């Protein structure tokens, strides 16, 4: 047998032992090393007693059997009448800490001692988190709080918390699972953009309402909201002569003004195949552009293939936390309106509605710089060696 075969055989045996020990621990009790040792000594003394017929050997083996029996029953009983409750998790953003709070309630009339609680968190976060509880008084609750750093956005779910005990002698271990469902929502990071020409110039070429206040100031006709006394600097064309003659002083009309009413759609191309790291950047960029436009008091909405057209801060953040690259087009095609299209696929840029912009993540260095020259829409290409925030704040070419 070669060295590799011997190592594989040893690994297989260790794995089988671990599975057997885990099965015993979760379905009944699993002997610890001291338990196996005491059990072996008990068999040895019992065998010696049957050979020698010595009464003191029978006593030793009988007492050892009684100790083993109590040590096997008490850990199982110590886990009875224990209930676990998990507090709802508050959503956090990537880069922040997620606070998890679990309450272990002892409903029995006896205190519970020497417990081990293990939260079976998603495997992408690492190993399960565990804590040791020295004592829970009768009819009392122990509150366990811990924090986890969140590095990546997403919606994470898990439901199992394990309680383990070897009390009082540590000869046997008993483990039981408790159902405690949890849902953690990790929002994408929102970059603090101070300027964004991609949004600021959105629709500037085609909009007829952006400078509506200026046009109303220059107008001589329109819907009159009220008539007020003349103030120095008011244009004379707005003087209402009939009312001025009636009151004996100059009166000026105030016309009804209209707001720009600009509508902006930030669309994430989530049906295409993406590089995972670049898709994470795209989700961050979508959130950052949305909140920048919202601060600019634009009528901004978000579109993804899974959520469709939505608005509202929390709804947008949850949709971006839940979206994945290559998801099914549940919401169909994006609306045929001017939008900011975030994509890694350069082949659909020419099909964008008029007045649109794009943010493109080139798949390779060979594509960098070639898309800008071959499309009719202005946009920016995200380079991997520059900070995303600086690129979103850069001027359009």
VOPAGU-716721 format. One record per residue: x, y, z of N, C-alpha, C, O, CB in turn. Coordinates in pm, whole numbers, plus 50000, padded with zeros to 5 digits. Atoms other than C-alpha are relative to their C-alpha. Glycine has a CB too. Layout:
# VOPAGU-716721
XYZXYZXYZXYZXYZ...
This chain:
# VOPAGU-716721
500854988150000500005000050000500895012550000501805013750082499045000050123499194988050011501445033549899499685009650114498715007950188499785006849864500194989949895501795063650129498685007449979497975010050077501175010050001501254992950027498885081649957498794991650037497814996850090499925003949855501115008749965496625051350000499854998750151498734998450203500194986249938500085000949854497525048550369499415012850059498615012250152501394997550061500554987349949496775085550424498515000949969497745005450054500755012149937501434999650034493435082550239499214990750091498104994150134499794996149854500685009449910492515052150449499885005750141498855003950207500744986650004500044994149866493405070650770498985011250006498255012650104501395005250040500984989150003491345100850669498584994549999497704999950066500235009049876501335006050006488375078550587499594994450137498444995850178499974988849894500315005449867488615061250927499675011350098498725010350175501194991750052500274988749911488805094651110498635006249970497915010150062501105010649987501294994550036485805107250915498874991150049497844996150095499925001849851501015009449951483835075851003499835001250151498715000950202500364985649961500094998449854484705080051372499275012850037498475013050130501415000150062500674987449970483575116351366498514999149974497715004350052500605011349918501435001350030480275107651199499294991550105498174994650146499814994049860500585008449897479645079851451499865007650132498835006750198500854987450020500064992249876480505102651744498915010649993498215013050091501365006550029501034989750015478245130151607498614993850008497704999650068500175007649867501325006549996475365105751557499644996350144498514998550187499994987549910500265003749862475705092651913499675012450084498775012050168501214992750059500194987949921475925127952053498665006649974498075012450066501115009849973501254993350035472835140751869498774991150022497664996250034500055004549857501155008949982470655109551914499944994050141498864990550190500064988849897499995005149863471725097252254501085007650076500925019650098500254984550004498854993449938475035104952433501264993849940501264982349897499994998650157498725004750052478625101852319501034999850113501245010150177500495009049882499015000549891481285089952566501205008849969501725008849857500464985550024498754992650010484165113552623501174990350024500974978450050500035011950102498835008849978487705100452660499974994050140500274982250159501325007849979500085005049862487225097753036498904989650014499024980250093499755011650099501075009949995483985079052977500434986649944500154976150001498795004949924499475012550055485665053652751500984993650098500984981450113500695002749864499015005349907488465049853007499324993450119499694982350159500945011050047500715005749885486085044353299499224987549959499134978050036499055010350062500705012050047484035020053091500944988249984500594976950018499305002749869499025010850013487164999953009500434994750134500574982650151501205004749924499625004649865488194998953375498884992250066499134982650139500395011850087501135007349942484704987853474499944985849947499744976450023498685007149970499975013550058484864958653232501184991950055501064979850079500085000749846498835007049947488344950253359499744995050143500054983550174501245009349997500275004249861487244949753727498924989250003498994980050084499565012150086501055010350000484114929653641500564986649954500204976250008498835004249908499375012650043486194904053452500884994150108500894981950128500825002449874499155004949892488664901753738499164994350113499554984550177500895011250053500865004949893485784897353984499434986349969499334977750056498875009750027500545013250036484294868453790501064989150006500734977450029499405000549861498935010149993487684851053784500424997150143500684985650178501225004749920499505001749863488654856654146498894998650102499144994450215500885011650038501155000149910485174858554300500245008950122499755006150231499714985650045499734990549891486454887854510498865010050007498495016349907501365007249979501154991149986483614908254653500335014549977499515021949923499414998450136499664985950014485464941154657500145004049853499925015649818501295003250074499934997050143486034938554281498595001749942498365010149855500754988849925501374998250043482294933854232499475013850043498745020449969499114988950057500454986949951481714964954443500555011249912499835020449875500445002150147499394989650084484144985554237499335000449864499025011349814501524997549984500635000250132482624974353908498565004850007498095011749917500054985849941501374995349985479084980254039499915015050017499075021649955499344993250117499984985449981479905015354161500365007149870499795017649840500995004050110499604993950127481585023153827498834999749901498615009349827501214992649940501185000650089478495011053639498975010450039498375016749952499374986050004500964989949956476295033553852500445014049961499635022349918499814999250153499484986850040478545063453787499815002249851499415013049807501495001450036500184998850145478465056553415498535002249964498225009949874500544987549928501434998350028474685053653421499525014050030498835020149948499194990150081500394986349967474175086653600500655010149907500025019949867500375003150145499304990650089476785103753384499415000049860499545009849787501484996749993500615000550132474945092153072498615006349999498195011749897499924985649951501374994949995471455102853187499975015050027499165022149967499214992750108500094986049956472195136753347500255010149887499545020249884500995002450111499874990150110473525154753032498745001149914498375012049873501184996349911501244999750078470365144952842498915007550076498175015450018499544985849967501034993249921468145156553129500295014950015499365022950027499884993650138499674985949983470045189253161499575008549880499425020649892501505001650024500424992550119469005198752806498495000649986497985007449897500604993749876501454999350004465335193052876499525013550056500185019750139499384988250079500644987649954463035223252929500885012249976500825022150049499664999050147499234988350047465495246252755499425004549867499334996549773501534996649987500524994550125464015268752487500875011749958501435018850041498525004550015499184989350056465795293052257499145009249915498295004649839501174994249917500694989850079464475325152107501065009149939502035012950004498985008150087499084991050068466235346651853499315013349972498205013649917500514993849868500544986850029465635383951833500135003049850501094998649787500735010950083499894996350143464905398051483501295007749974501725015950054498795008549957498724993850036468075409151308499755012949923498955013249830500874990349915500104987250070468395445451202500884999749875502014994949879500425011650093499174999650121469595450650844501235008950021501175018950091499195005249880498754992449994473175463150810500545001449860500094994649767501044993250095499324998250129475375475050526501314992350001501884989650107500245015049970498725007050011478435457050398501105008650061501175020650036500334996749852498964992949928481425466550610499655002850144500525006650223500305012949932500434998049863479365469350929499914986550072500074976050011498655007250005500135012049919478875444351213498534996450017497705005050045500685001950137501345005249977475765422951237499924995150144500734986950187499654988549900500195003849861474525419251595498944989250010497814991049965499615012250086500895011549984472945385651679499724998350149500644998450231500624986949939500405001349860470995381152003499114987650015498094986449948499255012850050500725012449974469795347352132499714999050149500595001450232500814987649951500415001749862467855341252453499814985250029499054978349961498705007950030500125013949955468245307652630499195000150129499635005250231501424993350021500934999549887465325302452864499954986550071499764976150007498585004049953500105011949915465345277353151498624999850064498345007850154501134999750108501365000649948461745267553222499834990050113498734988450165499054996449888500105010049894462545240953481500125006550138500395018450150501084989349982499884995349863462585243953859501404997750056501644999350176498974993250088498625002449957466285235353870500935008049909500635010049791500364984749998499064992350080469245255353753500734990949901500924979049926501025007250091499255007150104471115245053440501445005150002501685017150006499355002049859498594996149990474905244653450500794994049886500414984049825500594995450135498985004950094477835240253214499394996149865499374984549826500744988050059500615001850132476125244852879500895006249893501625015749919498595006149996499304994350116477635251252538498965002449891498254993249849501154990449950500964996250103475535269952279500775003149873501765010449875499135012250045499324998150128476525269351912498995004349895498014997249868500734987049956500864994950106474895290451642500564995649865501704998849831499885015650007499545005850127475105272851304499815010349888498885009249808499234986849968500094989250098475705303651090500314994849860500864983849848500975011550037499685004550136475995301450707501504997249985502335004450040499565010549898498615004450012479195283850605500885010549933502105010549952500074987049923499204989850067480275313650391500565010050101501495017450068499165007349895499494991149896480795333050715501104993650085501775000550161498865004450090498985006649920483095307150866499404989250088498304984350062500745010050084500425010649909482805282151148498875004850091498715016850112501184995150084501074996149907479815281451386500545007750120501665005450166499254987750050499644991949884479905306551670499474993150125498304989150131499435014549987500425006849879479795291452016500365008150123501265016550122500634986050007499784993349872479635303452374499734990150112498914981150097499095012650015500165008549881479905286652716499155007450103499395019250131501384996050060500874994349897477205292852978500264992350129500074980150135498484999249958499675006649874478215285653333498754995850076498704984850131500855009150086501195003249920474775287053492498825008449954498975020249923500275002250150501264993050023471155296053418499084996550117498694984950131499344996049862500885003149886469015298953733498634995049955498254996449839499825012550089501325005450031465605282553751499055011349958499075022350015499434992350121500974990350053462855300553556500665013349965500145023949998498885002250101499264987950035465375325053421500484998849855500374988349793501205002350096499584999350140466805335753085501415005449992501775015050060499045008949917498644995350029470365339452963500015006249861499545000249765501044988250010499954992850128470955364852686501424999549944502385003950009499535014850017498715001350067473775357652445500015009349879499165008449791500274985249956499884990150107474885385852214501404999249943502394999150016499695014550052498694999750066477675384551960499875007649868498765009849820500544985649976499974992150123478695403951648500834992949894501794985949924500565014250027499295005650113479825393251303500285011049899499365018549864499204988549936499724990150106481605415251047499434995349867499664983949826501525002649988500615003250129479695416150720500855005949887501025018049877498535005449992499134995750108481945417750416499305001149866499755008549778501144990549988500655000650130479495410850133498495001150016497914995550109500384987049926501464998449995475915420950062499314986749973499924977349922499545010649898500775012150025473195394950043498914998250104498835005750202500924987849999501015004049903470255379050222500364985950044500394976649962498545000749939499515012549946471385350750449498964994350097498385001650178501375001950070500985006749913469145325350623500644987650063501364980249996498734996149920499645012349931469875298550881498994997850113498285007150150501475000650055501125003349910467695281151137500394991350119499514987950199498944993149923499645009949898469685258951373500925005950105501895012850074500674987849936499134997149886471145264751718500154987150079499154980850112499435011750090499745012449927472775235551900500375003150144501115012550173501114992049931499694999049857472915231352277500704987050041500224976150010498705002550087499165011549966475565208252421500345000450147500565011150204501294999749913499695000549857476265196352773500704986950034500434976649972498715001650084499355011949946478515171852960499874999550150500564991850217501474999749960500174999149855477325180453308499504986750057498754979749988499035011450035499124992649909478085170853577501444995050000502335001950051499454999350139498695006249988481085147553533500855001049875502054998749880499844985750038499254999050124482075152953171500364986649940501264985849855501225007850022499705013350054482045115453100499264997549869499724989649787499634989350102500795001550122479375118152827499575013949954499355022950034498764990950024500474987650059478365145852589498674997549930498474987349865501055005749900501315000650065474835152352470499775013149926500025023949980498864997350105500234988250084473905176152188498594999149941498184988649892501075001149886501324999250058470445187152076499875012949919500465023249953498914999150109500224988450088469305210851801498705006950036497725000450073499994995849852501214992049979466795238851847499745008149874500665013349811500155009350125500394992550120464875255551565499895014850036499025018750114498654994749940500004985549977465635292851568500325007049869501475010649846501035004050112499744994350134465215307451217500505014450008500115022150095498744999549915499424986550006467175338651126500135004249855500444996149767501385000550072499814994150133467265361550824500805012850017500355022350082498625002849929499124988349993470115386350790500045006649863500375000249764501444996150048499974992350124469855413450525501205009450007501305018050095498675008049979498804991750007473165429350430499905008549874499985003549762501314991149999500134990850112472755460150213501355002449933502395000949997499395013350046498744996050062475365470049957500495013350056499705021450105499855001049847499434987349953477695498150053499545011449911499455009949789501554999250001500414988050073476515532849952501155010050006501505014950114498685006250059498864990850005479385555149839499515014450014498515018149953500794998349867500424986049981479155591649952500455008949882501465015849892500585005550132499644992150118479225608049608499725014850025498635018550069499214995049875500194985549989479735645649617499545006149869498905016749868501285006750046500464995750132479135649649245499944987749910500664977949933500945010949938500135011350092478105626548964499485005349866498265006149847499054989050058500464995150131478015640348607499094990149927498274994249846501195003149912500865010050063476375607748500498545002750032497675000749947500404986050046501374996749959473265618248695499685014549971498585017749927499814997050149500264985650015473645655948676499645003649857498825012549835501215008050045500254996750140473635656148296498954991149937498734991549815501284999249922500995009350053470945629748263498845007649939498155015050009499514990650110501124993750068468435641948005500145014849976499165021249938498784997850076499864985550017469915677047986499825004349856499425015649829501355004550050500124996150139469915676147609498555000349953498215008349866500804990649914501345001550053466275666347566498925005550092497765006450052499744985749972501044995749906464505679647875499555014249970500365023149944500514999050143500574986950020462155708847829499505006050131498905016750131498874999449900500534995349872461375712648199501095003350100500795007950210499094989850057498934997849903464785715848360500055014450044500235017250162501334995949942499914985749967464765753848342498615006349998498435017449949500935007349900501374995150006461045757948389499835012850080499075021650039499034989550050500134987849921461415784348661500485012149922499865022749927500774998750131499484988850078463535805948433499025003849889498825015749862501384996449940500944996850107461005802848151498775006950054498215015649988499604987349924501164993449943458195812748381500335014350040499475023150032499484992250120499614986349968460135843148497500045008749875499765020749883501365000250069499954992450124460565853548133498645001049932498455008849839501004993649905501305000250068456935846248044499165012050039499335017850146499264987050032500974989349972454195872448020498604994450010497685001650049500055010749892501305006449991451315847748006500144987050078501214981050082499404997449860499995012449924450395818248220498935000550107498175010150114501374997450063500995000849893448295807748516500445008850115501525006950171499794985450048499684990849892448225835548775499654993750133498504990050157499265013449982500255005849869448615822349127499465010450096498515007750170501284993850056500454989349911448205855449313500525013249946501345013749854500494997650146499564986550032448685892749285500505006450128499825006350230498855008649935499374994349881451015910349527500525013849967500615017549850501154990950051499454986550025452435945649574501344999249927502084989549942500195007650133498774999150078455275955649346501195001950093501145009550189499925011649898498744998549927458805951749480501085003849901501045000049784500374986950075498924995650088461945967549341500704987949942501114978850014501015009050076499375010950071463425944649082499024991149926499434983249841500784991850095500985008050073460165928948965499925004649856499985016649830498625000950067500124995950142459835928248583498685007549977497645003750029500094987749906501194991750026457405954548455498974992649915497794996049920500405013049930500975007250083455825929848211499014992150084497954988250033500734990749905500915007549915454245912048509499055009050079498275004150160500784991450096500894990849928452465943448638498564998049950498314998049829500455014949981501425001550033448705938148646499365013950010499035018750118499284989550096500374985850002447535972448539498595002150052498355012150121500125005649859501374998049955443825967748607499914999650152499235007950212499084989549939500015000649853444425957248969500775011650060500405016750165500594986750049499224988649951447045984549011499155012550001499225020550095501275002149915500884988250005444496010848901498964999550111498605009850167499315001149863501025001349897441955997049146500555003550138499895010350216499444985950001499434997649867444315998149448500825012850007501205017050116500874988250039499234987849998446186029349346501484997950020502205007450050499505008950105498585003249989449566011749362500304988349907499414980849867500394996650148499645010450095451485988249142499834986250064500254983550176501465002049952500195013849958450485952049169500614990749894500484993249774498494996850021499275009150089452485923049020499384986150009499024981250116501534999550037500515013750004451235889248908501114990050036502264991549993499424996849860499125011549976452865857349048499434988349924498324983749952500154996750153500465011050084452615829748790500274986550068501214985150146500695000549864499825013649950452235792848876501264994149938501394993749815498754991249969498755005950050455655776448847499894984949997499114978950071501205004350086499995014750012456335740748748501374994850035502395001350011499594995549857498715006249969459005717748870500494992149881499744989349787499884990950125499405006950114461335699548642499404986349976499254982249861501464998750021500615013150016459765665448710500894989849931500374980749865498745001549925499105009350066462845647048588499844986150060499784984550182501455004850010500115013849957462525609548607501274992749959501764994049847498754993249939498745007050022465585587548638499834985550043499294982850150501175006750077500055014349969465825549748629501424994650001502154995749902499114992249896498725007049988468915531548753499714985349979499034979050060500695002650140500315013750039468835497448584501254991450008502294994849951499404999449858498895009449984471095468348678499734987749912498714981049927500184995850150500145011250094471595442248406500324987050074501424981650060500945001849876499755011649915471205412648643499744986849930499994976249988499165000850123500225012650071470215386948379501264995149928501354983349895498865001649900498785003950071473635386848211500954992750094500804993250217500695012449940498955006449921476595366448325501055010550038501435018849955500664988349921499084990049946479005386548540501184993050067501084981650110499285009350100498965003249904482325383548709499475003950138498945014950155501355007449967500644997949871481295380749075500465012950068499655020350123500284988250091499504987949937483555408449201499485012549929499165022449994501535000150002500514988650074482435431848925498505001950023498015013250023500284998349851501424998649970478785424148998499805006450137498865014150157499294986349994500094993449870479375434049359500245015049986499565023050050501024993950099499784985850027480785466949234498795006449935498445017749965501245001949912501184994650068477745471349010498875002450099498165012450088499554990449890501044998049899475395466649306500315012350086499425020050121499874987550089499604988049923477375492649503499765012649918499265022649970501504999250041500214988350087477285516449206498525003149985498155014949986500634997649862501444997750013473515511749164499455006850125498675016350115499264986849974500474993849876472885519849530500515014350013499775023250055500444991750121499424986649988475225549749521499335009949905499045021249944501514999549974500664991350097473655564249204498575002950042498105014250028500024993749861501384997949957470145559249342499935010450111499115019650105499384986750048500094990849887470825577449667500545013949964500095023950021500774994450120499564986950045472745605149494498875007249928498635019049951501244998749908501134993850071469785611349262498865003350096498175013250077499484990749890501054997149902467405609349559500335012650078499445020650107499814988150096499614987649930469395636249742499845012149910499625023249959501444999050049500194989050095469175657349426498525002549970498195010549883500744997149871501454998350011465365654449458499504996649859498595003249807499625014350036500505005250126464955635649132499044988550027499124981850130501164995549910500935011149991462165610949076500724987449952500624983649835498705002649917499115011050038464505581149080499384986750043498764985750149501405001850064500455013649972463625544049065501094990249958501994993549881498664997049926499025010550030465575511749046499294988749925498134985649951500664994550131500525011750072465095482848805501034988950005502204991049975499645003549853499235012350017466435447548830499084989549940497864990849944500614995050137500815010350064465315416348651499154992350099498114986950062500884990449924500765007449900464125400748976498935008150069497895002750107500924994650101500944991749925462345430049138499145008849913498065013049955500745008650097500744990650084461195451148846500285014350040501335017350096498504997250008499834985849974460705488648884499505003150141498325001250171499245008649894500364997349861460725499049251500585013450041501485018849976500504988750093499474987749941461305530049460499864998950152499224989750202499245012849946499955000849854461825537449828501344994750046501844984949992498874991150053498635003249959465105535550014500144985550046501034978449998500435009250111499865013549947464525503150205499704989549893500384979349886499084998150119500335009650105462885485649911501154998549900501454987549855498735004249927498885000450094465795494849684501184992450060501804984249993500435014249960498885006849936468415483249933499754985050014500664977049993500285006250137500315014249989466645450249992500064993149864500534981849853498624998150062499935005950135466295444449617501434998149956501764987949894499265008849899498605001450037470005450749566500714989550086501654983150040500715013450014499425010549917470835427949858499624986249949500384976649962499565001650146500505013250043468755399849705500404996349858500344984649823498514999750011499755003050141469795402749341501294992349982502234993550061500065012949918498835008050034472295379049184500225000749849499295003149772499834985250046499695000150143474065377548851499394987749934499404976849990501535000349976500595011050075472335356248590498654995650051498234984350024500924988550002501315003949949468955356448767498965000149889499165006149783499585009450113501085000850099465735349148582499325013649985499205021250080498974989350041500664987250031463965378248413498544999250042497654998449957500125003449849501375000949949460895376848635499215012549962498025011749931500004998250153500684987350029460085413448572499985003549852499515014249815500665011250076499994997050143460585411148195501105009649962502165009950025498675005749958499024990550049462415438048005499905013250077498845016450130499795002549849500074986849934463355472148154499105009549920498955007749799501415006150015500884990650070460995501048069500775007749894501955010749910499355009750099499354992850109461725519247744499975015050030499285022849964499304997049864499874986149956462605551847920501485002850019502274993550035499195002650133498594996849974465875570647964500464994150133499804995950235500225015249999499525006749880467935551248216501524999950002502185002549902499464985750007498565002549983471415545548353500164985050007499724978750103500585007250129499925014450017472295510348242501344995050050502384998649995499804996149852498795005749940474835491348456500144985849949499294977349978499955000550156499895012950067476135461648263501454996049980502365004249992499285000349866498715005050043479075439848169499924995049856500914990249800500474988650093500215004550137477615431647828499955012149906498965019449909498694991749989499994988250087478585457847565499094998849879498885008749809501405002649954500755002150123476385442847294498585005550006497935007049902499944985349968501354994649992473105456947427499965015050024498905020550054499244993050109499984985649974474235493047464499285007949891498665018249920501435004850012500624992550109472965503747122498484998850001497815006049927500534995149867501465001549993469435492347212499395007850114498205006150144499654985550014500534992149889469075516547501499075010949948499235015449835501155006250081500874988950041466305542847490500785012949985501875014550039498885001850102499364987350024467145577547377500185007750132499305007850218499195008449900499704992349880468785599347641500594991850113500754996950224498785006650048499495008749895470215569747834501505001950019502195007949937499694985449967498585000449968473625565947995500344985650035499454977450057500375009850117499615013549961475625534948075501255000550088502065009750081500254991349876498795002749922478215522448323500404985749966499654976349992499775001950157499575012850052480225493748177501234995050074502175002650100500285001049850498845006849943482585469148340500594991149890500054980349865499624991550128499425008250108484835456048057500454986450054500964985250165501205007249934499625013549960485455418748068501514997749994502034989150065499294989949912498575001850016489085422247962500645013449966499955023149934500324989549891499274987850035491755448147900499835003549853499905015249816501474998450033500154997250143491205444347525498735008049970498695015449872499984986949921501254992750022487665458247556500075014250051499285022750010498864992950066499934986849937488745488547759500285010849896501245009849820501075000250109499824988750090488365520747562499404998349863499255008149789501425002949985500555002150134486865504647253498505002449995497965005649889500304986049953501464998749998483225506847362499595014549985498615017649917499414994250129500364985850004483195544647406499985005349857499185014049825500975008150084499934995050138484115549647042498954993849910498724998749799501374997349943500925007250088481495525546909498545000950043497704993749989500404985649993501374998749955478335536147091499525014349986500315023849988499854995350144500604986750016475945565047045499605006350132499105017550134498804999249911500424995149869475335569247419501235003150084502214995750082499094989750071498884997049910477635586347667499984990750120498924986150162499955014650047499905008549883478875565947958501434999250049502315006049997499474986049970498665001749944481855555248162500324985150009499424976850024500105006850141499515013649982483945523648180500744999450133501585007950163500924995649881499405001649868484975511248522501284992049986501284980749935499024993150098498695006750006488655502448547500294993450134499984999150239501125010149964499785007149874489765476948805501075006050089501105003350209500374985949971498894994649921492835496548917499735013850058500635020050113501235000649915500354986949945490975528349019498824998650095497974989950075499675010149887501145000849907488575534649310498685002649929498585011449844500185009950115501314998850063484935530849214499395013850024498775019549934499064989150052500604987049969483895562949389500555011049912499795019449863500225003550146499394989750085486355584349195499534998749856499345008949788501524999150006500435001950138485255569248865498555004249981498205009549876500174985549958501394995550011481575575648935499895015150007498925021049958499154993650110500024985549990482435611649014500745006849885500785019149878500595004450131499244994250108484515616348701499075005449890497935001149877500964989749942500794993850107483335637448407499794990249885500624981449860500695012849949500275008450115481735620848109500915003849884501245015549867498525001249958499124996950113483945617947800499255007649891499835011049788500584987149942
